[in-house]
Amino acid sequence: MEDTGYHNPVLLKETVAGLAIKPDGIYVDVTFGGGGHSKEILRQLGPQGKLYAFDQDQDALNNELKDERFTLINENFRFVKRFLRFYGVRKVDGILGDFGVSSHQFDEAERGFSTRFDADLDMRMNQNSSVSAYHIINEYEESDLRAVFLKYGELRNAPKLARAIVEVRKNTPIKTSVALKEILKPFLPRHKEHKVLAQIYQAIRIEVNQEIEVLKEFLKQTEELLKEGGRLSLISYHSLEDRLVKRFIRNGLFEGEPEKDLYGNVTVPFKKVGGLIVPDEEEIAENNRARSAKLRIAEKL
């Protein structure tokens, strides 16, 4: 596996194969990161093909690929349709998404994504955003904090976590990840400390970056963007994302069931291609981040 020095692309061959690349097609990589998936798409495109990539993280701009078929757009992929239209693109042949946090973001201590480092509470994927982890931990109402931990971390002890944070911040702001971990330590079960702490960090990060709302907005746009026969190839890393992707591929909705016509038939926008794909043991050994990856592929009807 190629090491980009920034981020090892997860399920590289499988994800790009899922797009069924046409040499002269138009493709979108909505999570550019280190550019691993984009490089593989470009390798399979002919001279008339085109690839647009999105990444809201300023750091990712350092990885821009020098290829006349390639355009990197420094924006959140929740605006995918708007910015593709700016470039005169209304329909595409395939869209790839590798959601979650890049290895680079986890490994840069000052970004505050990882539980491994002491850093300011940040976790912003877009460094220009006004809402950081500090804002959520220090300014959210107790009920809102509780809701974040429950909804995005699926933590049963969410009320206790929220109460502990609110009690401490009455006297002093909670500024760093070490300070936060110290407050939460009494609520981390023995032998599961790292797992539960990761769930807490995940919940805060999802709220900071509005990840669930962004994913829903993006998925809704794919139905209009993809040509008939166009492909979606999407990697999720936690159950909240994967459930949304799975349901959307199944019936184009996030909840409920599609309406039936007079004859009991339903019209859905996609059909799934193959089953769930997960990394093999060899890839997980090479790239630990891959362990929770789930790839789903769909075709526009």
PASEBA-1860 file (N, C-alpha, C; in nm, 3 decimals):
! residues 301
1> MEDTGYHN> 0.085/-0.120/0.000/0.000/0.000/0.000/0.088/0.125/0.000 ~ 0.054/0.222/-0.083/0.131/0.346/-0.089/0.106/0.427/0.036 ~ 0.215/0.482/0.091/0.204/0.572/0.205/0.222/0.714/0.153 ~ 0.120/0.793/0.160/0.126/0.929/0.108/0.200/1.021/0.205 ~ 0.233/0.973/0.325/0.292/1.058/0.426/0.188/1.148/0.491 ~ 0.065/1.136/0.449/-0.043/1.221/0.500/-0.158/1.134/0.546 ~ -0.192/1.037/0.462/-0.308/0.954/0.492/-0.309/0.834/0.399 ~ -0.305/0.715/0.455/-0.316/0.595/0.372/-0.460/0.575/0.329
9> PVLLKETV> -0.488/0.574/0.199/-0.627/0.554/0.156/-0.678/0.417/0.196 ~ -0.796/0.413/0.254/-0.856/0.288/0.301/-0.931/0.221/0.185 ~ -0.923/0.088/0.177/-0.993/0.011/0.074/-0.976/0.075/-0.065 ~ -0.852/0.109/-0.096/-0.823/0.187/-0.218/-0.877/0.121/-0.344 ~ -0.833/-0.001/-0.370/-0.873/-0.068/-0.495/-1.024/-0.092/-0.500 ~ -1.080/-0.137/-0.386/-1.222/-0.170/-0.383/-1.311/-0.047/-0.404 ~ -1.271/0.064/-0.341/-1.352/0.187/-0.349/-1.352/0.243/-0.491 ~ -1.235/0.248/-0.552/-1.225/0.301/-0.688/-1.289/0.204/-0.788
17> AGLAIKPD> -1.270/0.073/-0.766/-1.335/-0.026/-0.854/-1.486/-0.010/-0.849 ~ -1.539/0.028/-0.732/-1.682/0.048/-0.717/-1.738/0.157/-0.806 ~ -1.653/0.249/-0.849/-1.698/0.356/-0.937/-1.713/0.311/-1.083 ~ -1.658/0.193/-1.115/-1.663/0.142/-1.254/-1.622/0.254/-1.352 ~ -1.500/0.302/-1.338/-1.451/0.421/-1.409/-1.463/0.409/-1.561 ~ -1.523/0.512/-1.620/-1.523/0.528/-1.766/-1.409/0.624/-1.799 ~ -1.325/0.591/-1.898/-1.207/0.675/-1.924/-1.240/0.822/-1.950 ~ -1.356/0.850/-2.010/-1.390/0.989/-2.041/-1.494/1.046/-1.944
25> GIYVDVTF> -1.512/0.982/-1.829/-1.616/1.022/-1.734/-1.576/1.140/-1.647 ~ -1.676/1.190/-1.574/-1.655/1.298/-1.476/-1.679/1.239/-1.337 ~ -1.579/1.254/-1.249/-1.587/1.193/-1.117/-1.559/1.298/-1.008 ~ -1.609/1.266/-0.887/-1.592/1.356/-0.773/-1.542/1.276/-0.653 ~ -1.432/1.323/-0.593/-1.382/1.269/-0.467/-1.411/1.376/-0.362 ~ -1.513/1.352/-0.278/-1.557/1.459/-0.187/-1.474/1.467/-0.058 ~ -1.378/1.374/-0.042/-1.293/1.374/0.078/-1.148/1.355/0.033 ~ -1.089/1.457/-0.025/-0.959/1.447/-0.091/-0.847/1.405/0.003
33> GGGGHSKE> -0.832/1.473/0.117/-0.730/1.436/0.215/-0.590/1.433/0.157 ~ -0.528/1.316/0.163/-0.393/1.300/0.109/-0.391/1.271/-0.039 ~ -0.509/1.257/-0.100/-0.516/1.240/-0.245/-0.499/1.097/-0.294 ~ -0.497/0.999/-0.203/-0.474/0.860/-0.245/-0.580/0.806/-0.339 ~ -0.707/0.825/-0.304/-0.815/0.778/-0.390/-0.817/0.856/-0.522 ~ -0.792/0.988/-0.514/-0.792/1.072/-0.634/-0.684/1.028/-0.732 ~ -0.565/0.995/-0.681/-0.456/0.950/-0.769/-0.496/0.825/-0.845 ~ -0.563/0.733/-0.776/-0.604/0.608/-0.841/-0.713/0.634/-0.945
41> ILRQLGPQ> -0.805/0.726/-0.918/-0.908/0.760/-1.017/-0.842/0.819/-1.141 ~ -0.749/0.913/-1.121/-0.679/0.976/-1.234/-0.600/0.873/-1.315 ~ -0.545/0.775/-1.246/-0.468/0.670/-1.315/-0.556/0.593/-1.413 ~ -0.685/0.582/-1.379/-0.776/0.505/-1.463/-0.852/0.591/-1.564 ~ -0.842/0.723/-1.552/-0.911/0.812/-1.644/-0.827/0.834/-1.771 ~ -0.896/0.855/-1.883/-0.828/0.889/-2.007/-0.805/1.039/-2.015 ~ -0.748/1.088/-2.127/-0.718/1.230/-2.141/-0.841/1.320/-2.136 ~ -0.958/1.267/-2.171/-1.082/1.348/-2.170/-1.157/1.341/-2.037
49> GKLYAFDQ> -1.111/1.255/-1.947/-1.177/1.241/-1.817/-1.153/1.361/-1.728 ~ -1.234/1.374/-1.623/-1.221/1.489/-1.533/-1.251/1.445/-1.390 ~ -1.172/1.496/-1.296/-1.192/1.466/-1.155/-1.197/1.596/-1.075 ~ -1.304/1.614/-0.999/-1.316/1.725/-0.905/-1.305/1.668/-0.764 ~ -1.229/1.735/-0.678/-1.214/1.688/-0.540/-1.248/1.802/-0.444 ~ -1.302/1.764/-0.328/-1.339/1.860/-0.224/-1.261/1.830/-0.096 ~ -1.217/1.935/-0.027/-1.166/1.921/0.109/-1.169/2.057/0.176 ~ -1.233/2.065/0.293/-1.244/2.193/0.363/-1.121/2.224/0.447
57> DQDALNNE> -1.033/2.125/0.467/-0.916/2.141/0.552/-0.804/2.208/0.472 ~ -0.755/2.322/0.523/-0.647/2.395/0.456/-0.524/2.307/0.433 ~ -0.494/2.218/0.529/-0.376/2.133/0.518/-0.379/2.045/0.393 ~ -0.500/2.006/0.352/-0.513/1.916/0.236/-0.470/1.984/0.106 ~ -0.473/2.118/0.104/-0.435/2.190/-0.018/-0.289/2.167/-0.055 ~ -0.207/2.131/0.046/-0.066/2.103/0.020/-0.047/1.978/-0.065 ~ -0.151/1.896/-0.076/-0.142/1.770/-0.150/-0.200/1.781/-0.291 ~ -0.233/1.901/-0.335/-0.297/1.919/-0.466/-0.216/1.851/-0.576
65> LKDERFTL> -0.287/1.782/-0.664/-0.223/1.705/-0.771/-0.208/1.791/-0.896 ~ -0.090/1.784/-0.954/-0.063/1.862/-1.075/-0.107/1.779/-1.196 ~ -0.229/1.799/-1.236/-0.286/1.724/-1.348/-0.397/1.810/-1.407 ~ -0.392/1.835/-1.537/-0.491/1.925/-1.598/-0.633/1.869/-1.592 ~ -0.646/1.739/-1.564/-0.780/1.678/-1.552/-0.838/1.694/-1.412 ~ -0.761/1.756/-1.322/-0.795/1.758/-1.180/-0.821/1.900/-1.130 ~ -0.928/1.915/-1.049/-0.959/2.043/-0.984/-0.989/2.017/-0.837 ~ -0.916/2.085/-0.747/-0.938/2.072/-0.603/-1.014/2.194/-0.552
73> INENFRFV> -1.125/2.169/-0.484/-1.212/2.275/-0.435/-1.206/2.277/-0.282 ~ -1.161/2.389/-0.225/-1.141/2.401/-0.081/-1.272/2.438/-0.011 ~ -1.365/2.340/-0.009/-1.498/2.363/0.049/-1.549/2.234/0.112 ~ -1.647/2.250/0.201/-1.716/2.136/0.260/-1.802/2.068/0.154 ~ -1.803/1.935/0.153/-1.878/1.864/0.049/-2.030/1.874/0.066 ~ -2.075/1.941/0.172/-2.219/1.966/0.183/-2.263/2.063/0.072 ~ -2.167/2.133/0.010/-2.196/2.229/-0.097/-2.159/2.172/-0.234 ~ -2.154/2.040/-0.246/-2.101/1.977/-0.368/-2.172/2.023/-0.494
81> KRFLRFYG> -2.305/2.027/-0.493/-2.380/2.063/-0.613/-2.353/2.208/-0.654 ~ -2.353/2.297/-0.554/-2.333/2.439/-0.581/-2.198/2.464/-0.649 ~ -2.091/2.402/-0.595/-1.958/2.432/-0.649/-1.931/2.359/-0.780 ~ -1.991/2.243/-0.800/-1.977/2.178/-0.930/-2.046/2.263/-1.038 ~ -2.160/2.322/-1.004/-2.229/2.410/-1.101/-2.143/2.530/-1.137 ~ -2.069/2.581/-1.039/-1.978/2.692/-1.065/-1.879/2.655/-1.176 ~ -1.841/2.527/-1.180/-1.750/2.478/-1.285/-1.824/2.425/-1.407 ~ -1.954/2.450/-1.413/-2.033/2.409/-1.528/-2.070/2.262/-1.531
89> VRKVDGIL> -2.061/2.195/-1.415/-2.089/2.052/-1.408/-2.225/2.028/-1.341 ~ -2.314/1.963/-1.411/-2.447/1.934/-1.355/-2.468/1.784/-1.331 ~ -2.399/1.701/-1.405/-2.412/1.556/-1.391/-2.274/1.492/-1.390 ~ -2.259/1.388/-1.308/-2.130/1.318/-1.299/-2.151/1.167/-1.309 ~ -2.041/1.097/-1.335/-2.047/0.952/-1.353/-2.021/0.874/-1.224 ~ -1.963/0.941/-1.125/-1.936/0.869/-1.001/-1.891/0.963/-0.891 ~ -1.923/0.926/-0.766/-1.887/1.006/-0.649/-1.829/0.914/-0.543 ~ -1.710/0.951/-0.492/-1.642/0.873/-0.389/-1.637/0.955/-0.261
97> GDFGVSSH> -1.665/0.891/-0.147/-1.654/0.957/-0.017/-1.591/0.864/0.085 ~ -1.490/0.915/0.155/-1.421/0.840/0.261/-1.434/0.928/0.386 ~ -1.541/0.904/0.465/-1.580/0.996/0.571/-1.493/0.981/0.696 ~ -1.518/1.070/0.791/-1.443/1.062/0.917/-1.319/1.149/0.914 ~ -1.227/1.121/1.006/-1.107/1.203/1.026/-0.990/1.137/0.955 ~ -0.908/1.217/0.889/-0.791/1.161/0.821/-0.683/1.128/0.921 ~ -0.591/1.040/0.883/-0.478/1.005/0.969/-0.398/1.130/1.004 ~ -0.384/1.219/0.907/-0.310/1.344/0.929/-0.374/1.425/1.041
105> QFDEAERG> -0.507/1.437/1.038/-0.576/1.515/1.141/-0.558/1.452/1.279 ~ -0.563/1.318/1.283/-0.542/1.249/1.410/-0.399/1.269/1.461 ~ -0.304/1.270/1.369/-0.162/1.272/1.408/-0.108/1.412/1.438 ~ -0.178/1.516/1.395/-0.136/1.652/1.426/-0.191/1.689/1.564 ~ -0.103/1.684/1.664/-0.147/1.699/1.804/-0.231/1.825/1.826 ~ -0.187/1.936/1.765/-0.253/2.064/1.795/-0.395/2.073/1.740 ~ -0.434/1.979/1.650/-0.570/1.982/1.597/-0.672/1.930/1.699 ~ -0.625/1.855/1.800/-0.712/1.814/1.911/-0.806/1.700/1.882
113> FSTRFDAD> -0.782/1.625/1.771/-0.872/1.514/1.736/-0.842/1.388/1.817 ~ -0.718/1.370/1.856/-0.676/1.243/1.915/-0.677/1.248/2.067 ~ -0.711/1.135/2.127/-0.705/1.123/2.273/-0.561/1.103/2.321 ~ -0.469/1.083/2.225/-0.330/1.050/2.262/-0.250/1.170/2.311 ~ -0.289/1.291/2.266/-0.206/1.408/2.292/-0.274/1.507/2.387 ~ -0.190/1.589/2.451/-0.246/1.706/2.520/-0.249/1.820/2.420 ~ -0.366/1.878/2.402/-0.382/1.987/2.306/-0.502/2.071/2.345 ~ -0.509/2.191/2.289/-0.628/2.272/2.309/-0.749/2.198/2.252
121> LDMRMNQN> -0.865/2.217/2.313/-0.987/2.154/2.263/-1.028/2.222/2.132 ~ -1.009/2.151/2.021/-1.034/2.212/1.890/-1.126/2.123/1.807 ~ -1.070/2.026/1.734/-1.144/1.927/1.653/-1.215/1.985/1.532 ~ -1.176/2.103/1.486/-1.239/2.160/1.367/-1.174/2.104/1.240 ~ -1.255/2.048/1.152/-1.203/2.006/1.022/-1.179/2.129/0.933 ~ -1.265/2.228/0.948/-1.245/2.356/0.881/-1.188/2.452/0.985 ~ -1.060/2.486/0.971/-0.993/2.566/1.074/-1.046/2.709/1.083 ~ -1.129/2.749/0.988/-1.189/2.883/0.993/-1.324/2.884/1.064
129> SSVSAYHI> -1.372/2.767/1.103/-1.502/2.758/1.170/-1.497/2.826/1.307 ~ -1.609/2.886/1.347/-1.614/2.957/1.476/-1.646/2.863/1.592 ~ -1.694/2.743/1.563/-1.732/2.649/1.669/-1.626/2.540/1.684 ~ -1.564/2.534/1.801/-1.463/2.432/1.831/-1.511/2.345/1.947 ~ -1.430/2.244/1.979/-1.463/2.159/2.095/-1.465/2.242/2.223 ~ -1.379/2.344/2.232/-1.378/2.433/2.350/-1.515/2.497/2.368 ~ -1.572/2.545/2.259/-1.704/2.611/2.264/-1.810/2.514/2.318 ~ -1.810/2.392/2.268/-1.911/2.293/2.307/-1.896/2.255/2.455
137> INEYEESD> -1.773/2.227/2.496/-1.749/2.183/2.634/-1.775/2.294/2.735 ~ -1.747/2.417/2.698/-1.757/2.527/2.795/-1.885/2.610/2.785 ~ -1.956/2.602/2.673/-2.070/2.691/2.655/-2.204/2.621/2.634 ~ -2.203/2.494/2.598/-2.330/2.424/2.580/-2.402/2.408/2.713 ~ -2.534/2.419/2.707/-2.616/2.387/2.825/-2.597/2.239/2.861 ~ -2.618/2.208/2.987/-2.601/2.069/3.032/-2.689/1.973/2.950 ~ -2.812/2.014/2.923/-2.904/1.928/2.847/-2.855/1.904/2.705 ~ -2.791/2.007/2.646/-2.738/1.993/2.510/-2.615/1.903/2.508
145> LRAVFLKY> -2.530/1.919/2.609/-2.413/1.830/2.620/-2.457/1.685/2.634 ~ -2.557/1.665/2.720/-2.611/1.530/2.742/-2.661/1.471/2.610 ~ -2.731/1.553/2.534/-2.786/1.506/2.406/-2.676/1.469/2.308 ~ -2.568/1.547/2.305/-2.454/1.518/2.215/-2.392/1.383/2.250 ~ -2.366/1.360/2.379/-2.303/1.234/2.421/-2.394/1.114/2.395 ~ -2.523/1.134/2.414/-2.619/1.026/2.395/-2.638/0.993/2.247 ~ -2.657/1.098/2.167/-2.691/1.081/2.026/-2.571/1.038/1.941 ~ -2.457/1.104/1.963/-2.342/1.082/1.875/-2.235/0.989/1.934
153> GELRNAPK> -2.239/0.969/2.067/-2.145/0.877/2.128/-2.212/0.749/2.172 ~ -2.347/0.750/2.172/-2.427/0.636/2.217/-2.381/0.591/2.356 ~ -2.363/0.691/2.443/-2.310/0.668/2.577/-2.423/0.667/2.680 ~ -2.437/0.557/2.751/-2.546/0.545/2.849/-2.528/0.639/2.968 ~ -2.401/0.668/2.999/-2.377/0.755/3.115/-2.366/0.901/3.073 ~ -2.428/0.937/2.962/-2.426/1.075/2.912/-2.466/1.178/3.018 ~ -2.572/1.153/3.099/-2.609/1.253/3.201/-2.496/1.280/3.302 ~ -2.425/1.175/3.344/-2.317/1.192/3.440/-2.200/1.267/3.379
161> LARAIVEV> -2.169/1.238/3.253/-2.059/1.306/3.184/-2.089/1.456/3.174 ~ -2.210/1.489/3.130/-2.249/1.629/3.114/-2.245/1.703/3.248 ~ -2.299/1.640/3.351/-2.303/1.702/3.485/-2.161/1.730/3.536 ~ -2.070/1.634/3.519/-1.932/1.649/3.568/-1.863/1.767/3.499 ~ -1.884/1.780/3.368/-1.823/1.890/3.292/-1.877/2.024/3.339 ~ -2.008/2.032/3.355/-2.073/2.158/3.395/-2.027/2.200/3.535 ~ -2.012/2.105/3.626/-1.968/2.136/3.763/-1.827/2.196/3.763 ~ -1.736/2.139/3.685/-1.597/2.186/3.684/-1.587/2.324/3.618
169> RKNTPIKT> -1.657/2.343/3.509/-1.642/2.470/3.434/-1.705/2.589/3.506 ~ -1.783/2.565/3.610/-1.838/2.675/3.690/-1.724/2.758/3.750 ~ -1.613/2.690/3.783/-1.500/2.754/3.850/-1.387/2.792/3.755 ~ -1.366/2.709/3.652/-1.255/2.735/3.560/-1.286/2.677/3.423 ~ -1.251/2.747/3.315/-1.276/2.692/3.181/-1.196/2.564/3.158 ~ -1.251/2.474/3.081/-1.184/2.348/3.045/-1.119/2.372/2.909 ~ -0.987/2.383/2.907/-0.918/2.430/2.786/-0.850/2.320/2.705 ~ -0.807/2.214/2.771/-0.724/2.113/2.701/-0.782/1.973/2.711
177> SVALKEIL> -0.731/1.885/2.624/-0.778/1.746/2.626/-0.738/1.676/2.755 ~ -0.623/1.710/2.812/-0.580/1.650/2.939/-0.676/1.690/3.051 ~ -0.715/1.816/3.054/-0.809/1.863/3.155/-0.944/1.792/3.141 ~ -0.988/1.775/3.018/-1.116/1.706/2.994/-1.107/1.560/3.037 ~ -0.997/1.493/3.002/-0.980/1.351/3.038/-0.978/1.333/3.189 ~ -0.917/1.429/3.259/-0.909/1.421/3.405/-1.049/1.426/3.466 ~ -1.135/1.511/3.412/-1.273/1.524/3.461/-1.352/1.396/3.435 ~ -1.326/1.335/3.319/-1.405/1.219/3.277/-1.354/1.087/3.334
185> KPFLPRHK> -1.232/1.089/3.386/-1.167/0.965/3.432/-1.255/0.879/3.523 ~ -1.326/0.938/3.621/-1.408/0.855/3.711/-1.522/0.782/3.639 ~ -1.555/0.823/3.517/-1.670/0.765/3.445/-1.626/0.668/3.334 ~ -1.495/0.640/3.328/-1.444/0.549/3.226/-1.428/0.410/3.287 ~ -1.502/0.310/3.237/-1.493/0.176/3.295/-1.352/0.117/3.282 ~ -1.309/0.050/3.384/-1.176/-0.014/3.379/-1.170/-0.112/3.263 ~ -1.056/-0.116/3.199/-1.029/-0.203/3.083/-1.104/-0.157/2.956 ~ -1.183/-0.051/2.967/-1.251/0.002/2.848/-1.229/0.152/2.837
193> EHKVLAQI> -1.130/0.203/2.911/-1.109/0.348/2.914/-1.094/0.408/2.775 ~ -1.007/0.346/2.694/-0.976/0.402/2.561/-1.097/0.398/2.470 ~ -1.173/0.290/2.476/-1.291/0.275/2.391/-1.396/0.383/2.424 ~ -1.424/0.400/2.552/-1.527/0.496/2.593/-1.479/0.640/2.567 ~ -1.351/0.665/2.594/-1.296/0.798/2.567/-1.306/0.831/2.417 ~ -1.280/0.730/2.334/-1.291/0.750/2.189/-1.436/0.783/2.150 ~ -1.533/0.719/2.217/-1.675/0.749/2.190/-1.709/0.893/2.230 ~ -1.653/0.937/2.343/-1.677/1.074/2.389/-1.619/1.174/2.289
201> YQAIRIEV> -1.496/1.150/2.247/-1.431/1.238/2.149/-1.507/1.237/2.016 ~ -1.553/1.119/1.977/-1.631/1.109/1.853/-1.755/1.196/1.861 ~ -1.825/1.190/1.973/-1.949/1.268/1.990/-1.921/1.417/1.979 ~ -1.815/1.463/2.046/-1.781/1.606/2.041/-1.743/1.645/1.898 ~ -1.662/1.563/1.833/-1.616/1.593/1.697/-1.731/1.600/1.598 ~ -1.825/1.508/1.609/-1.941/1.508/1.519/-2.021/1.636/1.537 ~ -2.037/1.681/1.663/-2.110/1.804/1.689/-2.034/1.926/1.635 ~ -1.903/1.931/1.660/-1.822/2.044/1.613/-1.836/2.061/1.461
209> NQEIEVLK> -1.829/1.950/1.389/-1.825/1.955/1.243/-1.960/1.927/1.176 ~ -2.066/1.912/1.259/-2.201/1.886/1.207/-2.199/1.769/1.107 ~ -2.125/1.665/1.143/-2.098/1.557/1.046/-2.224/1.485/0.998 ~ -2.319/1.463/1.085/-2.440/1.391/1.044/-2.525/1.476/0.951 ~ -2.542/1.604/0.986/-2.618/1.694/0.898/-2.551/1.708/0.762 ~ -2.418/1.722/0.764/-2.341/1.735/0.639/-2.360/1.611/0.551 ~ -2.351/1.493/0.613/-2.367/1.370/0.537/-2.506/1.360/0.474 ~ -2.608/1.396/0.550/-2.745/1.392/0.496/-2.761/1.489/0.378
217> EFLKQTEE> -2.710/1.612/0.396/-2.721/1.711/0.288/-2.650/1.662/0.162 ~ -2.532/1.605/0.182/-2.454/1.553/0.069/-2.528/1.440/-0.003 ~ -2.576/1.341/0.074/-2.641/1.225/0.013/-2.763/1.267/-0.070 ~ -2.841/1.362/-0.018/-2.959/1.408/-0.093/-2.920/1.464/-0.230 ~ -2.805/1.530/-0.236/-2.761/1.590/-0.362/-2.711/1.487/-0.463 ~ -2.665/1.373/-0.416/-2.609/1.273/-0.508/-2.715/1.221/-0.605 ~ -2.840/1.214/-0.558/-2.948/1.163/-0.644/-2.963/1.247/-0.770 ~ -2.951/1.379/-0.754/-2.964/1.469/-0.869/-2.835/1.477/-0.950
225> LLKEGGRL> -2.721/1.464/-0.883/-2.592/1.481/-0.950/-2.553/1.364/-1.039 ~ -2.587/1.243/-0.996/-2.542/1.125/-1.070/-2.623/1.100/-1.196 ~ -2.553/1.067/-1.303/-2.620/1.024/-1.427/-2.682/0.886/-1.403 ~ -2.774/0.848/-1.487/-2.828/0.713/-1.481/-2.713/0.615/-1.500 ~ -2.701/0.518/-1.412/-2.590/0.423/-1.419/-2.465/0.472/-1.347 ~ -2.470/0.597/-1.296/-2.357/0.650/-1.220/-2.344/0.581/-1.085 ~ -2.225/0.586/-1.029/-2.196/0.510/-0.907/-2.163/0.596/-0.786 ~ -2.208/0.547/-0.670/-2.168/0.599/-0.539/-2.076/0.496/-0.475
233> SLISYHSL> -1.964/0.540/-0.419/-1.874/0.449/-0.349/-1.834/0.517/-0.219 ~ -1.890/0.470/-0.105/-1.884/0.545/0.020/-1.832/0.461/0.136 ~ -1.731/0.516/0.207/-1.674/0.449/0.324/-1.716/0.522/0.451 ~ -1.774/0.449/0.546/-1.812/0.502/0.677/-1.726/0.436/0.784 ~ -1.716/0.505/0.900/-1.631/0.452/1.008/-1.705/0.429/1.139 ~ -1.828/0.473/1.148/-1.904/0.442/1.270/-2.049/0.417/1.233 ~ -2.121/0.355/1.325/-2.254/0.304/1.295/-2.353/0.413/1.257 ~ -2.338/0.534/1.313/-2.431/0.642/1.281/-2.425/0.676/1.132
241> EDRLVKRF> -2.302/0.689/1.080/-2.284/0.717/0.937/-2.330/0.599/0.852 ~ -2.286/0.481/0.890/-2.315/0.364/0.807/-2.465/0.338/0.796 ~ -2.539/0.359/0.906/-2.684/0.339/0.901/-2.749/0.436/0.802 ~ -2.703/0.562/0.803/-2.757/0.662/0.709/-2.730/0.622/0.565 ~ -2.605/0.583/0.537/-2.566/0.544/0.401/-2.645/0.421/0.356 ~ -2.655/0.323/0.443/-2.726/0.199/0.410/-2.874/0.226/0.378 ~ -2.939/0.304/0.463/-3.082/0.335/0.441/-3.102/0.417/0.314 ~ -3.012/0.513/0.292/-3.026/0.599/0.174/-3.010/0.518/0.046
249> IRNGLFEG> -2.915/0.426/0.045/-2.895/0.341/-0.073/-3.017/0.251/-0.094 ~ -3.075/0.204/0.016/-3.188/0.111/0.006/-3.314/0.178/-0.048 ~ -3.345/0.299/0.002/-3.472/0.359/-0.042/-3.471/0.510/-0.061 ~ -3.351/0.572/-0.056/-3.343/0.715/-0.080/-3.392/0.800/0.036 ~ -3.415/0.737/0.152/-3.465/0.808/0.270/-3.374/0.780/0.390 ~ -3.383/0.864/0.492/-3.307/0.842/0.616/-3.393/0.780/0.725 ~ -3.525/0.793/0.710/-3.617/0.728/0.805/-3.749/0.703/0.733 ~ -3.826/0.612/0.787/-3.954/0.579/0.724/-3.935/0.492/0.600
257> EPEKDLYG> -4.042/0.472/0.528/-4.039/0.388/0.408/-4.092/0.468/0.288 ~ -4.046/0.438/0.167/-4.093/0.512/0.050/-4.241/0.484/0.022 ~ -4.307/0.581/-0.039/-4.449/0.566/-0.071/-4.468/0.464/-0.184 ~ -4.578/0.390/-0.174/-4.610/0.291/-0.279/-4.713/0.350/-0.375 ~ -4.707/0.307/-0.501/-4.808/0.352/-0.596/-4.934/0.266/-0.581 ~ -5.032/0.284/-0.669/-5.159/0.212/-0.661/-5.141/0.061/-0.666 ~ -5.032/0.018/-0.727/-5.010/-0.126/-0.744/-4.915/-0.183/-0.639 ~ -4.879/-0.099/-0.540/-4.792/-0.147/-0.433/-4.644/-0.141/-0.465
265> NVTVPFKK> -4.609/-0.076/-0.578/-4.468/-0.066/-0.616/-4.406/0.061/-0.558 ~ -4.276/0.055/-0.533/-4.205/0.175/-0.487/-4.097/0.212/-0.590 ~ -4.072/0.341/-0.601/-3.964/0.389/-0.688/-3.850/0.436/-0.598 ~ -3.734/0.377/-0.615/-3.617/0.417/-0.535/-3.509/0.467/-0.630 ~ -3.421/0.558/-0.582/-3.323/0.620/-0.673/-3.199/0.535/-0.702 ~ -3.170/0.438/-0.614/-3.045/0.362/-0.628/-3.071/0.212/-0.616 ~ -2.978/0.136/-0.667/-2.974/-0.007/-0.634/-2.835/-0.037/-0.580 ~ -2.827/-0.120/-0.478/-2.696/-0.149/-0.421/-2.619/-0.241/-0.515
273> VGGLIVPD> -2.488/-0.225/-0.515/-2.400/-0.307/-0.597/-2.317/-0.393/-0.502 ~ -2.338/-0.524/-0.507/-2.266/-0.613/-0.416/-2.308/-0.593/-0.272 ~ -2.234/-0.653/-0.182/-2.266/-0.641/-0.039/-2.169/-0.549/0.031 ~ -2.176/-0.549/0.163/-2.086/-0.468/0.244/-1.943/-0.517/0.225 ~ -1.849/-0.423/0.208/-1.708/-0.458/0.192/-1.631/-0.401/0.312 ~ -1.551/-0.485/0.375/-1.467/-0.441/0.487/-1.322/-0.481/0.458 ~ -1.225/-0.413/0.520/-1.084/-0.445/0.494/-1.047/-0.584/0.544 ~ -0.948/-0.645/0.477/-0.899/-0.775/0.524/-0.796/-0.753/0.635
281> EEEIAENN> -0.754/-0.863/0.696/-0.663/-0.854/0.811/-0.530/-0.790/0.774 ~ -0.486/-0.814/0.651/-0.358/-0.758/0.607/-0.363/-0.605/0.602 ~ -0.473/-0.551/0.548/-0.485/-0.405/0.541/-0.497/-0.345/0.681 ~ -0.570/-0.410/0.769/-0.585/-0.359/0.906/-0.450/-0.359/0.978 ~ -0.368/-0.463/0.951/-0.234/-0.470/1.011/-0.147/-0.355/0.961 ~ -0.162/-0.318/0.834/-0.082/-0.210/0.775/-0.135/-0.072/0.815 ~ -0.267/-0.064/0.833/-0.330/0.066/0.858/-0.442/0.047/0.959 ~ -0.411/0.074/1.086/-0.505/0.047/1.195/-0.636/0.124/1.178
289> RARSAKLR> -0.630/0.239/1.112/-0.750/0.321/1.093/-0.855/0.246/1.011 ~ -0.811/0.150/0.931/-0.904/0.077/0.843/-0.995/-0.018/0.920 ~ -0.965/-0.046/1.046/-1.034/-0.155/1.116/-1.186/-0.138/1.123 ~ -1.234/-0.014/1.128/-1.379/0.007/1.140/-1.444/0.050/1.009 ~ -1.369/0.045/0.899/-1.421/0.095/0.770/-1.526/0.001/0.711 ~ -1.632/0.061/0.656/-1.737/-0.014/0.587/-1.764/0.054/0.454 ~ -1.748/-0.019/0.345/-1.767/0.036/0.212/-1.899/-0.015/0.152 ~ -1.980/0.079/0.105/-2.105/0.044/0.035/-2.106/0.111/-0.101
297> IAEKL> -2.150/0.038/-0.202/-2.151/0.085/-0.341/-2.294/0.080/-0.393 ~ -2.332/0.184/-0.469/-2.467/0.189/-0.525/-2.463/0.245/-0.666 ~ -2.566/0.212/-0.743/-2.578/0.262/-0.880/-2.709/0.338/-0.896 ~ -2.702/0.452/-0.963/-2.820/0.535/-0.985/-2.911/0.469/-1.090 ~ -3.038/0.458/-1.055/-3.134/0.396/-1.148/-3.193/0.500/-1.244
END
